[in-house]
Amino acid sequence: AQSVSQHNHHVILSEAASLELGCNYSYGGTVNLFWYVQYPGQHLQLLLKYFSGDPLVKGIKGFEAEFIKSKFSFNLRKPSVQWSDTAEYFCAVNLPRGTASKLTFGTGTRLQVTL
Amino acid sequence: GAVVSQHPSWVICKSGTSVKIECRSLDFQATTMFWYRQFPKQSLMLMATSNEGSKATYEQGVEKDKFLINHASLTLSTLTVTSAHPEDSSFYICSATTSGRRNEQFFGPGTRLTVL
């Protein structure tokens, strides 16, 4: 079974700082990769996803992630964070298949952006 | 598009009672729905997967007699927590997929259950 690791549990940044959140997965085959964000008191929203093709994926709100197959990684980045980016970020993976594939989530990273 | 709703958004009940949570896909037909549980400051843990018209598939360690899942239509799935106890207090989240986008899940806003 696949698993997902997010090594940064709590990150505190000042506004305008650059962000990189780590995500590693363990599975030897082809995977789909996702980053979700959960703002305080709100539901999960999809930031970006990777299925195939260009390993550099751009998502909403200025976020991007790079899939590095050799490192089994899918790190999330943003050049300049804003206070409104304060949220919980989850990396997730599933397997491409004909029927709906269940997601495996990482433990999440809490991002706190200070003014 | 691809909006998922949950009802109620929060519920408080007494120990021993049963609670039903509804998950609806508002603008698409959900071939598969998933139920997750999220403890405070923790990740989402998949409880079960349900396909319309068939029995749910439960993850290891999840009691199927305690967490009854019904997926009677392509737009509605329900989770019933039977004989709830304080340890069942949690945030329950559903998600849904559609046949055209099988590998992407659309999440509901969640239901906060508090058992007294």
Contacts between the chains, C-beta under 8 A, distances in Angstrom:
chain1	res1	chain2	res2	distance
A	32	B	103	5.1
A	34	B	104	7.9
A	36	B	107	7.7
A	42	B	109	7.3
A	43	B	93	7.2
A	43	B	107	5.4
A	43	B	108	6.4
A	43	B	109	4.0
A	43	B	110	5.6
A	44	B	44	7.7
A	44	B	93	7.1
A	44	B	95	8.0
A	44	B	107	4.2
A	45	B	107	7.7
A	46	B	104	7.4
A	49	B	104	6.7
A	51	B	103	6.8
A	90	B	43	6.4
A	90	B	44	7.1
A	94	B	103	6.1
A	96	B	103	6.0
A	97	B	102	7.7
A	97	B	103	7.7
A	98	B	102	7.3
A	99	B	32	7.1
A	99	B	102	6.4
A	100	B	31	6.5
A	100	B	32	3.7
A	100	B	34	8.0
A	100	B	49	7.5
A	100	B	51	8.0
A	100	B	97	4.2
A	100	B	102	4.9
A	100	B	103	7.4
A	100	B	105	7.7
A	101	B	102	7.1
A	101	B	103	5.7
A	102	B	34	6.3
A	102	B	46	5.6
A	102	B	49	5.7
A	103	B	34	7.5
A	103	B	44	7.9
A	103	B	46	7.2
A	103	B	95	7.8
A	103	B	105	6.0
A	104	B	46	7.7
A	105	B	43	4.7
A	105	B	44	4.9
A	105	B	45	7.9
A	106	B	43	6.4
A	107	B	42	7.0
A	107	B	43	4.7
A	108	B	42	7.3
A	108	B	43	5.0
A	110	B	41	7.5
